[in-house]
Amino acid sequence: MSEPVTAITDWVLAAVGIYWARRAWRAWPACGAALGMLALGALLGGTWHAMRDALPPPAAAFLWQATAWALGGTGFLLVYGSAQRLLRGTARAIVVAAAALELAAYFAWTATNADFVWTGLYVGTTMIAVLVLHALEDPRPHILAGAVTALVAGVVQQSDLRLGTHFGPNDLYHLVAMLAVVLLGMGAERGRARASKAR
């Protein structure tokens, strides 16, 4: 296995993503879909980290590309879902159109630029958008905390933080991302509970 710790933490992140995707889907389908895309990205990423040295270069490159695009889908779906849930009319149309254009630009750029920093930057901008939308329209603590935690995860991934010899920035990034998934999933569920009480 090429990077066993990174692969395993990625796969655990995928499992956490699947669990919370199912729970969030019932309350907020867009959030559930976003967490499902994150789980797919983590599954693919873990497989890349585990097998990259054993795969033919084209297969490894395809697997990495699929990982980056799945994570891009996560960010877009969270912005799209936030706009659909919180905004109306022209404001919603503008935010959704801007998110779609940014996603298209991200896909085009990362088709020839494979460095994960671009995925981190793209997801970071989508988390800022989610943070702003919810802070202004529906300041739900778990959603806000989840978006902030996702931003922290991106910073950790680009850092030099390590725990011992075998637990590096990617592994810490996966742990922080798990917390972000839990918070976002809880935010989706609590939103449904609050809506039910309001009725």
GIPEPE-V196208 format. One record per backbone hydrogen bond with DSSP energy under -1.0 kcal/mol. NH is the residue of the N-H (numbers start at 1). CO is the residue of the C=O. Records with the same first field share a line. If there is no record, write none. Layout:
NH: CO ; CO
This chain:
2: 50
3: 49
7: 3
8: 4
9: 5
10: 6
11: 7
12: 8
13: 9
14: 10
15: 11
16: 12
17: 13
18: 14
19: 15
20: 16
21: 17
22: 18
23: 19
24: 20
25: 21
28: 24
32: 28
33: 29
34: 30
35: 31
36: 32
37: 33
38: 34
39: 35
40: 36
41: 37
42: 38
43: 39
44: 40
45: 41
46: 42
47: 43
48: 44
49: 45
50: 46
51: 47
52: 48
54: 51
55: 51
60: 56
61: 57
62: 58
63: 59
64: 60
65: 61
66: 62
67: 63
68: 64
69: 65
70: 66
71: 67
72: 68
73: 69
74: 70
75: 71
76: 72
77: 73
78: 74
79: 75
80: 76
81: 77
82: 78
83: 79
84: 80
85: 81
86: 82
87: 83
92: 88
93: 89
94: 90
95: 91
96: 92
97: 93
98: 94
99: 95
100: 96
101: 97
102: 98
103: 99
104: 100
105: 101
106: 102
107: 103
108: 104
109: 105
110: 106
111: 107
112: 109
118: 115
120: 116
121: 117
122: 118
123: 119
124: 120
125: 121
126: 122
127: 123
128: 124
129: 125
130: 126
131: 127
132: 128
133: 129
134: 130
135: 131
136: 132
137: 133
138: 134
140: 138
144: 140
145: 141
146: 142
147: 143
148: 144
149: 145
150: 146
151: 147
152: 148
153: 149
154: 150
155: 151
156: 152
157: 153
158: 154
159: 156
163: 167
172: 168
173: 169
174: 170
175: 171
176: 172
177: 173
178: 174
179: 175
180: 176
181: 177
182: 178
183: 179
184: 180
185: 181
186: 182
187: 183
188: 184
189: 185
190: 186
191: 187
192: 188
193: 189
194: 190
195: 191
196: 192
197: 193
198: 194
199: 195
